Amino acid sequence: MPRTRQGSRRGSSSSSSSRRSRTSRAELTFSVSLVEHHLRESGHGRRLSETVPILLTAILEFLTRRLLELAGNEAQRRGAQRLITPELLDMTVYNNTMLSELFQFATISQVAPAGGPHRGRRRQR
């Protein structure tokens, strides 16, 4: 008789699943506990449900992966330059409409993008 999901759980104790971190249960790379720590440290932890740090961690991880993917594509397109630099991240954000709006008040590097501020039309990738 094939084992079902319920049948496969019988052999393991219920405490073994709780030993896994929230980060690994959510299949994330960024630490959920660290995000929760920062939320509590800033005074927001008491007002939020226990799922908020997991969701926020997933959002931060997604944005980071997307930004690095776009910057990596730009580095490859440039050819000789293989490293992702702060200037390249800045240009990537500047050239992507959604990221540009999201990071409009953030300073990634102290160097202006190659096109200069508000020059030309912003491209979305």
C-alpha positions as CSV (number, residue, x, y, z in Angstrom):
1,M,0.0,0.0,0.0
2,P,1.5,3.4,-1.0
3,R,2.3,5.7,1.8
4,T,0.3,8.9,2.0
5,R,1.4,12.2,3.4
6,Q,-0.3,11.4,6.6
7,G,1.2,8.0,6.8
8,S,4.7,9.3,6.3
9,R,4.4,11.7,9.2
10,R,3.5,9.0,11.7
11,G,7.1,7.8,12.0
12,S,8.5,11.2,12.8
13,S,7.8,13.1,15.9
14,S,5.9,16.4,15.7
15,S,8.7,18.2,17.4
16,S,11.2,17.4,14.5
17,S,9.3,19.7,12.1
18,S,9.4,22.5,14.7
19,R,13.2,22.2,14.9
20,R,13.5,23.6,11.4
21,S,13.9,27.3,11.3
22,R,11.3,29.6,9.8
23,T,13.8,30.5,7.1
24,S,14.2,26.9,6.0
25,R,10.5,26.1,6.2
26,A,9.8,29.1,4.0
27,E,12.6,28.0,1.7
28,L,14.3,31.4,2.0
29,T,18.0,32.4,2.1
30,F,17.7,35.6,4.1
31,S,17.2,35.1,7.8
32,V,13.6,35.5,9.1
33,S,14.8,35.8,12.6
34,L,17.1,38.7,11.7
35,V,14.3,40.6,10.0
36,E,12.1,40.0,13.0
37,H,14.9,41.2,15.3
38,H,15.1,44.5,13.3
39,L,11.3,44.9,13.4
40,R,11.2,44.4,17.1
41,E,14.2,46.7,17.6
42,S,12.5,49.5,15.7
43,G,9.4,49.1,17.9
44,H,7.1,47.6,15.2
45,G,7.3,44.0,16.5
46,R,4.5,44.1,19.0
47,R,1.9,45.2,16.5
48,L,2.6,42.7,13.7
49,S,1.4,39.1,13.3
50,E,4.0,36.3,13.4
51,T,3.8,35.9,9.6
52,V,4.9,39.4,8.8
53,P,8.6,38.8,9.3
54,I,8.4,35.8,6.9
55,L,6.5,37.9,4.2
56,L,8.9,40.8,4.6
57,T,11.9,38.5,4.3
58,A,10.5,37.0,1.1
59,I,10.0,40.4,-0.3
60,L,13.5,41.6,0.6
61,E,15.0,38.4,-0.9
62,F,12.9,38.8,-4.1
63,L,13.9,42.4,-4.6
64,T,17.6,41.6,-4.0
65,R,17.6,38.7,-6.4
66,R,15.8,40.8,-9.1
67,L,18.2,43.8,-8.7
68,L,21.3,41.5,-8.8
69,E,19.9,39.7,-11.8
70,L,19.4,42.9,-13.7
71,A,22.8,44.3,-12.7
72,G,24.4,41.0,-13.7
73,N,22.8,41.2,-17.1
74,E,24.0,44.8,-17.5
75,A,27.5,43.7,-16.5
76,Q,27.5,41.0,-19.1
77,R,26.1,43.3,-21.8
78,R,29.1,45.7,-21.1
79,G,31.5,42.9,-21.9
80,A,34.8,43.5,-20.2
81,Q,33.2,44.5,-16.8
82,R,32.2,41.3,-15.0
83,L,31.8,42.7,-11.5
84,I,28.6,44.2,-10.1
85,T,29.7,47.6,-8.7
86,P,27.6,50.2,-6.8
87,E,27.6,52.4,-9.9
88,L,26.2,49.5,-11.9
89,L,23.4,48.9,-9.3
90,D,22.6,52.6,-9.4
91,M,22.3,52.6,-13.2
92,T,20.2,49.4,-13.1
93,V,17.8,51.1,-10.6
94,Y,17.8,54.3,-12.7
95,N,17.0,52.4,-15.9
96,N,14.1,50.3,-14.4
97,T,10.9,52.3,-13.8
98,M,9.5,50.3,-11.0
99,L,12.8,50.0,-9.1
100,S,13.5,53.7,-9.7
101,E,10.2,54.6,-8.1
102,L,10.8,52.1,-5.2
103,F,14.3,53.5,-4.5
104,Q,13.7,57.1,-5.3
105,F,14.8,58.3,-1.8
106,A,17.7,55.8,-1.4
107,T,21.3,56.4,-2.3
108,I,23.0,53.3,-3.6
109,S,26.3,55.0,-4.6
110,Q,27.7,58.5,-4.6
111,V,28.2,58.4,-8.4
112,A,25.4,59.6,-10.7
113,P,24.3,57.2,-13.4
114,A,26.1,57.6,-16.7
115,G,23.1,59.3,-18.4
116,G,22.9,61.8,-15.6
117,P,19.7,62.6,-13.6
118,H,16.6,62.9,-15.7
119,R,18.4,62.6,-19.0
120,G,16.6,60.6,-21.6
121,R,13.8,58.2,-21.0
122,R,14.0,55.6,-18.4
123,R,13.9,52.1,-19.7
124,Q,12.0,49.2,-18.1
125,R,13.5,45.7,-18.4
